[in-house]
Amino acid sequence: MPTPHIRAHSGDFAPAVLMPGDPKRAERIATLILENPRLVTDIRGMLGFTGTVNGQPLSIMGSGMGQPSASIYATELFSHYDVQRIIRIGTAGGISPNVAVGDVVIATGAHTDSAMNQLRIPGVNFSAVADFHLAQAAWEESQRAAANGQLDGKVHAGTIISRDHFYFTPEGQTEKLAAHGVLAVEMEAAALYGIAAHHGTQALAILTVSDHLLDHSSDMSAQERETRFQSALKLAVAAALS
Ligand code: HPA
């Protein structure tokens, strides 16, 4: 039963899917953490893999960049492939002065300038929030890993913003968001949270801060973006299998 954007069959996906933006990163993570990884879809190069971690099934699939792309894959996974939880693992730009490059953000809620959730319930400003159970599992793993000295940077839990533009920001917006305690910016979580609410399923975004919008002095290189996601991945796997 392939769907328009996923060439897989019933049972090809695990109930839990880790979702990086970049399909090549999905492949690298699958190779890194899955026992017996199997390619289950590759339409448009959006690679998806299924295998096991400590015997528990887990899938990893790219989302592409931006809320429309991520929404297509999340909707098809939830509605046709019996997926119950999606954990986005990606990068984000730091906004709060309390957040540093290399830190991890567990996005408990996502503000957005996108219209995707605005269209859901006319007249309602939909609150895009993470699944509490997944956020709690990720947080507990962060406390355990930190106590064992296994984490790279700090872990924060709080709000982010999912913007539609990467290269355009209204003047002063980032500073105002920082003043409202917003930790970071990325481009997918708010829509993902809306889709999970619509399907009665679970979603969470766990983000590695790759650059800081208010201080670019220690932004990650392209290569660092590829390698410095181990802490986020650890929390994501714990949440996915919780
Ligand atoms: N903006 C949006 N998404 C991002 C950024 C950013 O600055 N950095 C990493 N992902």
Residues whose N, C-alpha, C, O or C-beta is under 5 A from the ligand:
A	BS01	HPA	T91 A92 G93 V185 E186 M187 S210
